[in-house]
Structure formats: structure tokens, C-alpha cells
Amino acid sequence: MHVNWKPVFISIFLIALLPVNALAASFEYLYLEASEGNSSGGHSAIQFGDEIYHFQHHDSGLIRLLKQDKQEFHFLYRFLQNRRIHISQIEVSEASFKQLGDYFKLQFLAQNRQFEQLDDLHKDRILLRRLLYKLSSNEAFLDADFSSVLRLDAVGLFYNDQQLAGKKKDGHITNINGVRLQSSQLIKMLHKKIEQHYGQDYLKNRRDQITTRIKVLAPEPWPTAPAILSKDNFPPVMPSFAESYTDYLTGLVAIKVLEEEQSLQPDAFFITPESVTPEEKKVLENLRDQLALSLLKSVDSGRSDWGYAVLVNLARFIAVDQSLQSGVWVFIDDFATESAWLGADQFSQHVEQIYIQINDAQNNLIQTRKTMLTSGDMTETGYSMLEMSANRYFELLKGKQQKPVRYLGEKALPTKSVGLPDWLVPGLTQQQLITALTEQDKYENKLLQELAAHYRYDLITRNCVTQLFGTIDLALLAQNKMDVDQAKKVEWLSNESTKQLGGDVSAFYNFIPFMSFKSVQEHYRVTNSTVFSSYRDQQLATLYTQNAGLMVALRESNIFSSTLYVYNPDDAFFVFFTDDNVAFRPVFGLFNTVAGIGQSLFGFLSWPFDSGQNLKSGATGVLMSLPELLFFNMRKGSYQYLSYNQFVHDENWGD
């Protein structure tokens, strides 16, 4: 057979003439349909690889740039919030993809640092005021304001607030299956090892050194530059007065634990019924040795947070040792103080979903233990994962006993905290404290003004859509090595956007998420568009393949007979779903509006008992239902307790 190679050679020749990687990458523009809750009017985001960036309005009146993993984002919006996501794939060059992605990442990191500094300033002010009022003998402030803001992490593993303040002695060590008694003996042994390694007076000398540093500790002078935020919006690095103070105190507590051979607190650990297998015992013995070495290094570390590391290593060393001694797994409680709780009534209402989560948690724990054996070794990072898995599983199990459980809040490192004790304070005079507070107020007010200028939220001019396109424009400008004349900036940006993205989308005319998505499809170089269904969409589709369509539609149209939705108190009360009923949407919307009015009326009566919660929810329901009278869907319902594993294993999750 004769083959005509001429067209093949021509094609290869033409491809060779094209610029290499001219259009070899793509990013995605996302539009999320409207729903009750955050971004109720719809939402927009931009995706580079597996990273999604989007802007959210916060209660502070500012708009913040967030970054989320693709799976996490889809789970939050498509499953928990039950919203469809429309995605347009935009083809660009490798250089443009990198420039845009890097710029969004830079802005995210810069903004994070800005708000971290704002948080540091708040803590510094609380500490300075505390010290000032202490000098003034104003005990009212000492008992009220600072305890929830300034805390010592991991100290709560060994002391409660009363013990640390010297108001309550530990007394007789309660022998909870030997763990507390054994912990005291282990710390005594570790104390001796430290003295053997560093010298008998090492801990005393380090305690004296920290005491001296606390006495001379003072806030750093605040910068006097005309602008706090730099060209890339990074604020100057400022040592935090409060952070330095709490780090020093945590170090003192770590030394105190070692010297007093203080046992673990009863609520710092939990004992499981799970046996340690002979194979696991070998791995744990190696881990125990690693933790002992880490402890010796942490005690002499130059890191500012060395005290926290010592306390965590001590607690884990005790848990691992007790697991070996008792033959059953013992773990440190790693739930955060502010963990989300699930009441017994909520457990019973969503029992099917919670049981799925319990099963997922159990499988995760089993798999983590298998991984430990497969590797034949366990690092401290691997142990953190095992600790988190065990905490989640055994905490959720409590719900079967009709007990409230911590539903969310596991941490990679234990953070059980206590308030600051009054042992030792910096030796600042009253005048020094007043001066420091005055200077800080000036600096903080200036930072707030600059943040407001950069990130002030406005429903039309500065929302989740306009900020996305504004950031794209800034990214395009950033790659231009020459300054663009202000009068020609709009024209230059339009030309550059057309060159790199295929067209120009003006943020000024596209502040509505739905309209912005249409503009992107019309103007950018869109190569593919996809709609990812919501959780309820997927479940309905499954039901339609199993049962008669009309019966499913009637049964699932309302919250009373639906098998797919259990009323979630986070949703304002409604009657009919309107996301899949376009023709009947105004009629259903009318019923939903009446339901909202009814809940509002009930809210007037229940106000003294629920602090106006029903009234607020009813008003929200009316507001969310009125657009449905004009065929615009809002009421979708949300699913608070869906399983993340169930979502990830779903073949339609987003890949």
C-alpha cells in the first residue's frame, strides 16, 4: 500500500515553526451557583493546578484572599453546601500560567502575613494593658479580658489553670490504669538523663536565664516609615512582644514539669481497648527511643518555641511508653480548645451520616496502623497522623452512648492550653507601658487604614469577582518591566489580556458572578466548559435510575418527605427545593416565603429563649425565597455531616 508522506511532513514542518509551548497550559475559572450561607448571590474562584484561590467577605468589613486544595473546595461547596460548580478551562502559555499562579500565591502569602501581624498587635495590646492594670492594682481587668486571647499551648497537658496559678495542688496522683503514676516516674527518669547529658545544674541555669530575659523584655520600637505595606504588600517583620513572653513562660513550665516530675492531667490522654500487636510493639519501641532523643535536643534548642516542643514530646513519650507497658493503645488528646461539638440530639438526627463517618474513621485508623507496619518504622510525623486518626475515631464513638462529641478540631500537634500565670512579668514602668501602648495604637491604626484601603469590601466594586479580575490585571502589570503610563494603563491591560488570555474582561461591568462567568466564556480563550453537579443532584440521579421518575420527584421535592435531606438548623426553614424545579419555582418560592414569614413570627415569641435565633433565621428565609418568585434559585439545603471519604471516592467528585 502506497503512503502519501507529503501531508505528514508538511504538518511536522508547520508545528516546528510554531513557538514552543505557545499554548501549553490552562487554568480554570469557577462559578458557584447561588445558595443560602456564604456568598449567597453566587461565588467565583480561579484554579491553578490543584490550588484554588477565591475572595471571601469577612465580618471585619474586609475581603480576604483564600487558598484551598481542589478536593477540599469541591467538598465544601458541592457536597456540604450543595451547590453546582460551572468551570471554564482557559488556555494560556506556560509563562502566563506561571506568572498568574505565582502572583496569586504571592498575594495570598502577603495578605496572610498582614493579618497575622494585626493579630500579633492585638495580643501585644492585651498584654501591655494587662501589665499596666496590674501595676495599677486593677484586679477587675485581670480576671476578665485576656484569658481567652493569651494562652500557653500544651501546658494544659500537665497543669490546669488552678495548679499553674498555685491555687490548687495536684495532691495524690490518681492512678488511671497506671498512666498518671507511670508518667511521673518516666519524667523523673528523663530528668536524670538531662542532668547526665548537660550537667546537674543545667535546668536551674536555663530557668535563671529565661527569668532574666523576661525581666528585660520590652516591645520593639514601631517603624516610622510613611507606608507600612511594601510594594508586594508584605509588612515589615516585627518580633511579637506577647509571643516572646508566652514562649518564655512555656519554657519555664517545661522546666517546672521536669523538676517537679509532674504527671499528665486526667483529661490529657485516653486509653483505647485496641491491643498493641507484637509487630507494632517493635515499631513503638523504636519510636520511644526517637522521642527520648528529640526531648534531649528540644531542651537545649535555640528555637523560641522549644518549651512547647518539650511538653509535646514528654506527653507523647509517656503515651507511647504506656502503650508498650499496658499492651493497649494510649494516645494524647489532640483536639483544639475551640473544637466544634455535636450534641446528642444532632447525632440522632443525622445518625446515618455520622455512622458513615465513624466507619470512615475506623478504616482510616486501621489503614494508618497498617502503613506503620509496612514501613517498619514510624517518624514523629507518622505518629501525629496515627494520633489524629485515633482521636477522631474514639471521639465519634462516644456519640453512640448519647454523649456530646467533638466533631471537628483534631490537630497535628496537641495544643491543650491554659491561661497565663502571674509568676513573672517584664520589668516595665508604668510610663514605659503607657508610651508603648500609645505607639502601638498609632501603628495599628495606620495598618488598619492601609488594609482597609487595599481590601475594603463593597457589594459592587470590591467583591469576590472584581477582586479576581483585579488580581489578574495586577499579575499582567507585574510582568511588564516598564512602567505603564496611567492614562494608557486601561488600554495596555486590554491589549495584554487579549494577547495572553484571548480577550479582555472588565471587572467594572462583571461584578455579578453569573455574568462574569458568561463574559469569561465569551472573551477568554475557553477550550472546555463543565458543570459539576451538587451532592443532591447526584443522589437524585441515582434515585431516578432506580425508581419511577414522578414518584421520586414528588417525594424529594420537599423537606418533609425527602429521603435525601434531613433539616439542618444552619438552613433557614423552607418547604420546597427549587434547584431542580424550574417550572414550579415561583410557586415553590411562594411557599418558602410564607414559611420564612412563619418562622419570623414564631421568632418574636421565642426571642427570650433563643436570643433571636428563630427571628434571624426566618428573616433570612424570606430574603432567600423572594428571588425564587422570579425563577432565580436559592434554596438548595445543605449537608453538614457528609463524609469526606465518601466524597473523595465518588467518581464524579471533580476529576
C-alpha positions in Angstrom: 0.0 0.0 0.0 1.4 3.4 -1.0 1.5 6.0 1.8 1.5 9.7 0.9 4.0 11.2 3.4 3.8 14.7 2.0 0.9 15.9 4.3 2.7 14.4 7.3 6.0 16.2 6.6 4.1 19.5 6.0 2.3 19.1 9.3 5.5 18.4 11.2 7.2 21.4 9.5 4.3 23.8 10.4 4.4 22.6 14.0 8.1 23.2 14.2 7.6 26.8 13.1 5.2 27.5 15.9 6.6 28.9 19.2 7.4 26.1 21.6 4.9 25.9 24.4 2.9 28.8 23.0 -0.3 27.4 24.4 0.7 24.5 26.5 -1.1 25.2 29.8 -4.5 26.1 31.1 -6.2 27.4 34.3 -9.9 27.3 35.3 -12.4 29.9 36.1 -15.1 28.7 38.5 -18.7 29.9 39.0 -20.6 28.6 42.0 -24.4 28.9 41.9 -26.2 31.0 44.5 -27.3 29.5 47.8 -28.0 30.4 51.4 -24.9 31.0 53.5 -21.6 32.4 52.4 -21.6 34.1 49.0 -25.3 33.7 48.8 -25.5 35.6 45.5 -23.1 33.2 43.8 -19.4 32.9 44.0 -16.3 32.9 41.8 -12.9 31.4 42.0 -9.8 30.7 39.9 -7.8 27.5 39.8 -4.2 26.8 39.0 -3.4 23.0 39.1 -4.8 21.7 42.3 -4.8 25.1 44.1 -8.0 27.2 44.1 -8.0 30.9 45.1 -11.1 32.9 45.9 -12.1 36.1 47.9 -14.4 36.0 50.9 -16.1 38.9 52.7 -15.3 38.8 56.5 -17.2 40.3 59.4 -14.4 42.9 59.7 -15.7 44.6 56.6 -12.6 43.5 54.6 -12.4 41.0 51.8 -9.7 38.2 52.1 -8.0 36.0 49.6 -8.2 32.3 50.5 -6.4 29.3 49.1 -7.8 25.8 49.2 -6.9 22.4 47.8 -9.2 21.4 44.9 -10.7 18.4 46.8 -11.4 20.5 49.9 -13.0 23.2 47.8 -15.3 20.8 45.9 -16.3 19.0 49.1 -17.1 22.3 50.9 -19.2 23.8 48.1 -20.6 20.9 46.1 -21.3 18.5 48.9 -21.6 20.4 52.2 -23.2 23.5 50.7 -24.9 21.5 47.9 -24.0 23.9 45.0 -23.3 23.2 41.4 -19.9 24.4 40.1 -19.5 25.7 36.5 -15.9 25.5 35.2 -14.4 27.1 32.1 -10.9 25.9 31.1 -8.8 28.8 29.7 -5.8 28.0 27.5 -2.6 30.1 28.1 1.1 29.8 27.6 3.3 28.1 30.2 4.8 31.5 31.0 1.4 33.1 31.5 0.2 30.2 33.7 3.3 30.5 35.9 3.0 34.3 36.1 -0.6 34.3 37.1 -0.3 31.3 39.6 2.8 32.8 41.2 1.2 36.2 41.6 -1.9 34.8 43.3 0.3 32.8 45.6 2.4 35.9 46.5 -0.8 37.9 47.3 -2.1 35.1 49.4 1.1 34.9 51.4 1.4 38.6 51.7 -2.2 39.1 53.0 -1.8 36.2 55.4 1.3 37.9 56.9 -0.6 41.2 57.1 -3.4 39.8 59.2 -1.0 37.7 61.3 0.7 41.0 62.2 -2.7 42.5 63.0 -3.4 39.6 65.3 0.0 39.9 66.9 -0.7 43.6 67.6 -4.0 42.7 69.2 -2.2 40.2 71.5 0.5 42.7 72.3 -2.1 45.3 73.3 -3.9 42.9 75.6 -0.6 42.0 77.3 0.5 45.6 77.7 -2.9 46.6 79.1 -2.7 43.6 81.5 0.7 44.7 82.7 -0.4 48.3 83.1 -3.5 47.4 85.1 -1.5 45.0 87.2 0.7 47.9 88.2 -2.4 49.9 88.9 -3.8 47.0 91.1 -6.9 46.9 88.9 -7.9 43.2 89.5 -11.2 43.6 87.5 -9.2 43.6 84.3 -7.0 40.7 85.3 -10.0 38.4 85.8 -11.9 39.3 82.7 -10.2 40.3 79.4 -7.0 38.4 78.5 -7.5 34.7 79.4 -9.2 33.8 76.0 -6.6 35.6 74.0 -3.2 34.9 75.6 -2.7 31.2 76.4 0.1 28.7 76.9 -0.2 25.9 74.4 0.5 22.3 75.6 0.8 23.4 79.2 -2.7 22.1 79.8 -1.3 18.6 79.3 0.4 18.8 82.7 -1.3 21.6 84.7 -4.8 23.1 84.9 -5.2 26.8 85.5 -5.6 26.5 89.2 -2.5 24.3 89.6 -0.4 26.6 87.5 -1.5 29.7 89.5 -0.6 27.9 92.7 -4.2 27.9 93.9 -4.5 24.1 93.9 -2.1 21.3 94.5 -2.1 18.1 92.5 -2.2 16.1 95.7 -2.4 12.4 95.5 -1.7 11.2 92.0 -4.8 9.3 90.7 -3.8 6.0 89.2 -5.8 5.8 86.0 -4.8 2.4 84.8 -1.3 3.3 85.9 -0.9 6.1 83.3 -0.5 9.1 85.7 1.7 7.3 88.2 3.8 6.0 85.4 4.1 9.4 83.7 5.6 10.9 86.9 8.1 8.1 87.1 9.1 8.5 83.4 9.6 12.2 83.8 11.8 11.5 86.8 13.9 9.2 84.6 14.1 11.8 81.8 15.1 14.5 84.3 18.1 12.4 85.3 19.0 11.8 81.7 19.0 15.5 81.0 21.3 16.1 84.1 23.6 13.3 82.9 23.8 14.8 79.4 24.0 18.5 80.1 25.1 18.7 83.8 23.3 18.7 87.1 22.6 22.4 87.2 21.5 22.7 83.6 17.8 23.2 84.1 18.3 25.6 87.0 20.7 27.7 84.9 18.3 27.7 82.0 15.5 28.7 84.3 17.6 31.6 85.6 18.5 32.7 82.1 14.8 32.8 81.0 13.9 34.7 84.1 16.4 37.3 83.3 15.2 37.6 79.7 11.6 38.1 80.9 12.6 40.9 83.3 14.2 42.9 80.5 11.7 42.0 77.8 10.2 45.1 76.1 8.3 45.8 72.8 10.4 46.6 69.8 10.2 50.2 68.5 7.5 50.6 65.9 8.6 51.6 62.3 8.0 55.2 61.3 8.0 54.6 57.5 5.3 56.6 55.6 3.7 53.3 54.4 3.6 50.0 56.3 2.8 47.8 53.4 5.5 47.4 50.8 5.2 47.1 47.1 4.3 43.4 47.4 2.1 44.2 50.4 4.4 42.5 52.9 4.6 44.3 56.2 8.0 44.6 57.9 8.9 41.7 60.2 8.2 42.7 63.8 9.0 40.5 66.8 5.8 40.0 68.8 6.1 41.1 72.4 3.3 38.8 73.5 4.6 35.8 71.6 8.1 36.2 73.1 6.6 36.4 76.6 4.4 33.3 76.2 7.3 31.4 74.6 9.5 32.2 77.7 6.7 31.2 80.1 6.1 28.0 78.2 9.8 27.2 78.6 9.6 27.9 82.3 6.6 25.5 82.6 8.6 22.8 80.7 11.4 23.1 83.2 8.8 23.1 86.0 7.3 19.8 84.7 10.8 18.2 84.6 11.8 19.4 88.0 8.6 18.6 89.8 8.1 15.4 87.9 4.6 16.5 87.1 2.2 13.8 85.9 -0.2 14.1 82.9 -3.6 15.6 83.6 -6.5 13.1 83.6 -8.1 14.7 80.5 -4.8 14.9 78.6 -4.9 11.3 77.4 -7.3 8.4 76.7 -6.9 4.7 76.8 -8.3 2.6 74.0 -9.5 -1.0 74.0 -7.3 -1.7 71.0 -4.4 -4.1 71.7 -0.8 -3.4 70.6 0.3 -6.3 68.3 3.8 -7.8 68.7 4.8 -6.2 65.3 3.5 -2.8 66.5 5.4 -3.1 69.7 8.7 -3.2 67.9 7.9 -0.1 66.0 6.7 1.7 69.2 9.9 0.8 71.0 11.9 2.5 68.2 9.6 5.5 68.3 10.0 5.8 72.1 13.8 5.9 71.6 13.4 8.6 68.9 11.2 10.7 71.2 13.7 10.4 74.1 16.4 11.8 71.7 14.1 14.5 70.4 13.4 15.5 74.0 17.1 15.8 74.9 17.6 18.0 71.7 14.5 20.1 72.4 15.6 21.0 75.9 18.8 22.6 74.6 17.2 24.0 71.4 17.8 27.6 70.4 14.2 27.8 68.9 11.9 30.3 70.6 9.2 27.6 71.0 11.4 24.9 72.5 9.3 24.7 75.6 6.2 23.7 73.6 8.2 21.0 71.8 9.5 19.6 75.1 5.9 19.4 76.5 4.6 17.7 73.4 7.5 15.2 73.3 7.1 14.5 77.0 3.4 13.8 76.7 3.8 11.5 73.6 6.8 9.7 75.2 4.5 8.9 78.2 1.7 7.7 75.9 3.9 5.5 73.8 5.6 4.0 76.8 2.3 3.3 78.5 1.0 1.7 75.3 4.0 -0.7 75.5 3.6 -1.3 79.2 -0.2 -1.9 79.2 -0.5 -3.7 75.9 -3.3 -1.4 74.7 -3.0 1.9 72.7 -2.9 5.1 74.8 -3.0 8.5 73.0 -2.7 12.1 73.9 -5.9 14.1 73.4 -5.1 16.4 70.4 -8.4 18.2 70.0 -8.2 22.0 70.0 -9.9 24.1 72.7 -12.3 25.6 70.2 -13.3 22.3 68.6 -16.8 22.1 67.1 -19.2 20.0 69.2 -22.0 17.7 68.1 -24.9 17.3 70.6 -26.7 14.0 71.3 -29.8 15.4 69.5 -27.9 16.3 66.4 -26.2 12.9 66.4 -29.7 11.2 66.5 -31.0 13.5 63.7 -28.1 12.7 61.4 -27.3 9.2 62.7 -26.9 7.6 59.2 -24.3 10.1 58.1 -22.4 10.1 61.4 -22.3 6.3 61.3 -20.7 6.6 57.9 -18.1 8.9 59.4 -17.4 6.5 62.3 -16.8 3.8 59.8 -14.5 6.0 57.7 -12.6 7.0 60.9 -12.2 3.3 61.9 -11.0 2.4 58.4 -8.6 5.3 58.4 -7.2 4.2 61.8 -6.8 0.6 60.6 -5.0 1.8 57.4 -2.7 4.1 59.3 -1.7 1.2 61.6 -1.0 -1.0 58.6 1.1 1.7 57.0 3.1 1.9 60.2 3.9 -1.8 59.9 4.6 -1.7 56.2 7.3 0.9 56.6 8.7 -0.9 59.6 9.4 2.4 61.2 7.5 5.4 62.4 8.5 9.0 62.4 7.1 11.7 64.7 5.1 12.9 61.7 3.7 9.5 61.1 2.8 9.2 64.7 0.9 12.5 64.5 -1.3 11.1 61.8 -1.9 8.0 63.9 -2.8 10.1 66.9 -5.2 12.2 64.9 -6.9 9.1 63.4 -7.3 7.6 66.9 -8.6 10.8 68.4 -11.3 11.2 65.7 -12.5 7.6 65.8 -12.7 7.2 69.5 -14.3 10.6 70.0 -17.0 9.9 67.4 -17.7 6.6 69.1 -18.9 8.5 72.2 -21.9 9.6 70.2 -23.2 6.0 70.3 -23.5 6.4 74.1 -25.7 9.6 73.7 -22.8 11.8 74.7 -21.8 15.1 73.1 -18.7 14.7 70.9 -16.1 16.9 69.4 -17.0 16.7 65.7 -14.1 18.7 64.3 -10.9 20.0 65.8 -8.1 17.3 65.7 -4.7 18.9 65.5 -1.4 17.5 64.2 0.2 18.6 67.5 -1.6 18.7 70.9 -2.5 22.3 71.9 -4.3 21.8 75.2 -3.7 25.3 76.7 -4.1 27.3 79.9 -4.2 31.0 80.7 -1.1 33.0 81.6 0.1 32.6 85.2 1.2 35.7 87.2 4.6 34.2 88.1 6.9 36.7 86.4 6.3 39.8 84.3 8.6 42.2 82.3 10.1 44.9 84.5 8.5 47.8 82.6 7.5 51.0 84.4 4.0 52.5 84.2 5.3 55.3 81.9 7.0 52.8 79.6 3.8 50.8 79.3 1.8 53.9 78.5 4.3 55.0 75.9 4.4 51.5 74.3 0.6 51.4 74.1 0.4 54.9 72.5 3.0 54.0 69.9 1.3 50.7 69.2 -2.1 52.3 68.8 -0.6 54.7 66.2 1.0 51.8 64.3 -2.1 49.6 64.5 -4.4 52.3 63.3 -2.2 53.1 60.4 -2.0 49.4 59.4 -5.8 49.1 59.7 -6.2 52.1 57.4 -3.9 50.7 54.8 -5.6 47.3 55.0 -8.9 48.9 54.5 -7.6 50.8 51.5 -6.4 47.6 50.0 -9.2 45.2 51.0 -12.3 47.2 51.9 -15.4 45.1 50.8 -18.0 46.6 48.6 -21.0 44.7 47.2 -20.4 46.1 43.6 -16.9 47.5 43.3 -15.0 45.1 45.6 -16.5 41.7 45.8 -15.3 38.1 45.0 -15.5 38.7 41.3 -14.0 42.2 40.9 -11.0 41.2 43.1 -10.3 38.2 41.0 -10.1 40.2 37.8 -8.3 43.0 39.6 -5.6 40.5 40.7 -5.3 39.1 37.2 -4.7 42.7 36.0 -2.0 43.3 38.6 -0.4 40.0 37.6 -0.2 41.2 34.0 1.2 44.5 35.1 3.8 42.9 37.3 5.4 41.0 34.3 5.7 44.3 32.4 9.3 45.6 33.0 8.4 49.1 32.0 6.1 51.5 33.9 2.8 51.8 32.1 1.5 55.4 31.8 -1.6 55.8 34.0 -3.6 57.3 31.1 -2.7 54.3 28.9 -3.0 51.6 31.6 -6.5 50.5 30.7 -5.7 50.2 27.0 -2.4 48.4 27.7 -4.2 45.9 30.1 -6.9 45.3 27.5 -4.3 44.5 24.8 -2.2 42.4 27.1 -5.2 40.4 28.3 -6.2 39.8 24.7 -2.7 38.6 23.9 -2.3 36.3 26.8 -5.9 35.2 27.7 -7.7 35.6 24.4 -9.7 38.6 25.4 -10.4 41.3 28.0 -13.0 41.1 30.8 -13.6 44.3 32.7 -14.2 43.8 36.4 -16.3 47.0 36.4 -19.1 45.5 34.3 -18.8 42.0 35.6 -19.3 42.2 39.3 -22.1 39.6 39.4 -20.7 36.0 39.5 -23.1 34.6 36.9 -22.4 37.5 34.4 -18.7 37.2 34.9 -18.8 33.6 34.0 -20.6 34.4 30.8 -18.1 37.1 30.0 -15.2 34.7 30.5 -16.8 32.2 28.1 -17.3 34.9 25.5 -14.0 36.7 25.8 -11.3 34.4 27.1 -9.7 31.5 25.2 -12.0 28.9 26.7 -11.4 25.4 25.4 -13.7 23.4 27.6 -16.7 24.1 29.9 -18.0 21.7 32.5 -20.8 21.6 35.1 -20.1 19.6 38.2 -23.3 18.5 40.0 -24.1 19.1 43.6 -24.5 16.3 46.1 -28.3 16.3 45.9 -28.1 16.3 42.1 -26.0 13.1 42.2 -28.3 11.4 44.7 -31.4 12.3 42.7 -29.9 11.0 39.5 -29.2 7.7 41.3 -32.8 7.5 42.5 -34.2 8.2 39.1 -32.4 5.2 37.7 -33.9 3.0 40.4 -37.5 4.2 40.7 -40.3 5.9 38.7 -39.4 9.5 38.0 -42.7 11.1 39.0 -42.8 9.4 42.4 -39.2 10.4 43.1 -39.8 14.0 42.0 -42.9 14.3 44.3 -41.2 12.7 47.3 -37.9 14.6 47.0 -39.5 18.0 46.2 -40.0 18.9 49.9 -38.1 18.6 53.2 -41.0 16.6 54.9 -41.0 13.5 52.6 -37.4 13.7 51.2 -35.2 10.8 51.8 -32.1 12.7 50.8 -32.3 15.7 53.2 -32.7 16.0 57.0 -33.4 19.5 58.1 -30.2 21.3 59.0 -30.7 24.1 61.6 -28.0 26.1 59.8 -30.5 26.5 56.9 -33.4 28.9 57.3 -36.7 27.0 57.4 -38.1 26.2 53.9 -40.6 23.7 52.4 -39.6 23.1 48.8 -36.4 22.6 46.9 -36.2 24.8 43.9 -32.9 23.9 42.3 -34.4 21.2 40.1 -38.0 22.5 39.6 -37.7 25.5 37.2 -41.3 25.5 36.0 -42.7 25.4 39.6 -40.0 27.6 41.1 -42.2 30.7 41.6 -45.0 28.6 43.3 -42.5 26.8 45.5 -40.8 30.1 46.2 -44.1 31.5 47.5 -44.5 28.6 49.9 -40.9 29.1 51.1 -41.5 32.8 51.6 -44.6 32.0 53.7 -42.5 29.5 55.7 -39.9 32.2 56.3 -42.6 34.7 57.5 -44.0 32.0 59.8 -40.6 31.3 61.3 -40.1 35.1 61.8 -43.4 35.3 63.7 -42.5 32.4 65.8 -39.2 34.1 66.4 -40.9 37.1 68.1 -42.4 34.7 70.7 -39.2 32.6 71.2 -36.9 35.6 71.3 -36.3 35.5 75.1 -35.4 31.8 74.9 -33.2 31.6 71.8 -31.6 35.1 71.7 -33.5 35.9 68.4 -32.1 33.0 66.5 -35.5 32.0 65.0 -36.3 35.6 64.1 -33.0 36.0 62.3 -33.4 32.6 60.6 -36.9 33.5 59.4 -35.8 36.8 58.0 -33.0 35.1 56.2 -35.5 32.6 54.8 -37.7 35.3 53.4 -34.7 37.1 51.9 -33.5 33.8 50.3 -37.0 32.8 49.0 -38.1 36.1 47.3 -35.7 35.7 44.3 -37.4 32.3 43.6 -40.6 34.2 42.7 -38.6 35.5 39.7 -37.3 32.0 38.8 -33.9 32.5 40.5 -33.0 29.5 42.6 -31.6 30.0 46.1 -33.0 27.2 48.4 -30.9 24.1 48.0 -30.4 22.9 51.6 -27.0 22.0 53.0 -25.5 18.8 54.3 -23.3 19.4 57.4 -22.3 15.9 58.2 -21.4 14.2 54.9 -18.3 12.0 54.8 -15.2 13.4 53.2 -14.1 9.9 52.2 -17.5 9.3 50.6 -16.9 12.4 48.5 -13.3 11.6 47.6 -14.2 8.1 46.5 -17.1 9.4 44.3 -16.1 9.1 40.7 -17.7 12.4 39.9 -16.1 14.5 42.6 -14.2 16.8 40.3 -11.6 14.9 38.3 
